[in-house]
């Protein structure tokens, strides 16, 4: 009987190690005052993203205007837009991975540097996702942003495509 208990304990520990850590990415939509989806890139769906992983408990990590890189609650995340989907990916992150970015300001110029970060840049850097040429919807963005078309970055929609490819 004693050996069965040892076997069961060993089996459960082994099983839990295969379960692995869970990482989730939330994708948010934004609607204008007329109820129309705001498309920050032509044909785009998502306006904001945040990431959550086991090491930060129930909190979500995001980079957002006015607060920069910070941990927030689910309730606070719901105030950033409409949470349209949460995708779970088989990647493991720890709080120590995030520490170099904590407290950095929001990057209003969407550059791929480490002095300020926007939401998908933060997630892309944490997960090692390659950049793509960005496309700014001229109907939404002020003219000063149009010159950023084609610069390297990561949009919420490109992050979504990547996350969906990882979740299978």
Secondary structure, DSSP 8 states (H G I E B T S, - for coil): -HHHHHHHHHHHHHHHHHH---EEEEEEE-B-TTS-B--SSTT----EEEEEEGGGTT-EEEEETTTEEEEE-HHHHHTTSEEEEEEEES----HHHHGGGTT-EE-TT--SSSSEE-HHHHHHHHHT---EE----TTTS-HHHHTTTT-EE--HHHHHHHHHHH--
